């Protein structure tokens, strides 16, 4: 993966976490996240790419998944608010 791809990946993951932070109940489906990441953040992604990002974010404790819905964790909130640095997101 080249530098531009890594930067896009980080921006997309940051956008996913930011979207979850401001979502009702801090929860959203992969499709809703994809739509917001595209419409608000200007980052084009497939639903499958968002699901892969969510799986990665769950593996490192930033979100919890229940079916196709994701909820941001306290650790994820700390990343969005800048209290915690996370390689692969910032």
C-alpha positions in Angstrom: 0.0 0.0 0.0 1.4 3.4 -1.0 1.4 6.6 1.1 -1.7 8.0 -0.7 -3.7 4.8 -0.1 -2.7 4.8 3.6 -3.8 8.5 4.0 -7.1 7.7 2.3 -7.6 4.7 4.6 -6.8 6.8 7.7 -9.2 9.5 6.6 -11.9 7.0 5.9 -11.6 5.4 9.3 -11.5 8.8 11.1 -14.6 9.7 9.2 -16.3 6.5 10.3 -15.5 7.2 13.9 -16.5 10.8 13.7 -19.8 9.8 12.1 -20.5 7.4 14.9 -19.7 9.9 17.5 -22.4 12.2 16.2 -24.9 9.5 15.2 -28.1 9.0 17.3 -27.1 6.6 20.1 -23.6 6.7 18.7 -24.7 3.7 16.5 -25.1 3.4 12.7 -25.3 0.7 10.1 -22.5 0.1 7.5 -24.7 1.5 4.8 -25.6 4.6 6.7 -21.9 5.1 7.5 -21.0 4.7 3.9 -23.6 7.3 2.9 -22.4 9.8 5.5 -18.7 9.2 4.7 -19.4 10.0 1.1 -21.9 12.9 1.5 -20.4 14.7 4.5 -16.7 13.8 4.3 -16.4 13.4 0.5 -14.7 10.0 0.7 -16.0 7.4 -1.7 -16.2 3.9 -0.3 -18.1 0.7 -0.9 -20.3 -0.8 1.9 -17.9 -3.8 1.9 -14.9 -1.4 2.5 -16.8 0.2 5.4 -17.5 -3.2 6.8 -13.8 -4.2 6.6 -12.9 -0.9 8.3 -15.5 -1.6 11.1 -14.0 -5.1 11.6 -10.5 -3.6 11.9 -11.8 -0.9 14.3 -13.6 -3.6 16.4 -10.4 -5.7 16.5 -8.6 -2.8 18.1 -11.5 -1.8 20.5 -12.7 1.4 18.8 -16.2 0.1 17.9 -18.5 -2.7 18.9 -20.4 -4.6 16.2 -23.9 -6.1 16.4 -24.8 -7.6 13.1 -24.4 -4.7 10.6 -24.6 -2.0 13.2 -21.6 -0.4 14.8 -21.4 1.6 18.1 -18.4 3.7 19.0 -16.6 2.8 22.3 -15.0 5.1 24.8 -11.6 4.4 23.2 -13.1 5.4 19.8 -14.5 8.6 21.3 -11.0 9.4 22.7 -9.5 9.0 19.2 -12.1 11.3 17.6 -11.7 14.0 20.3 -7.9 13.9 20.0 -7.2 12.5 23.5 -5.7 9.3 22.0 -3.5 8.8 19.0 -4.0 5.7 17.0 -1.8 4.6 14.1 -4.1 3.7 11.2 -6.6 6.3 12.1 -4.6 9.5 12.6 
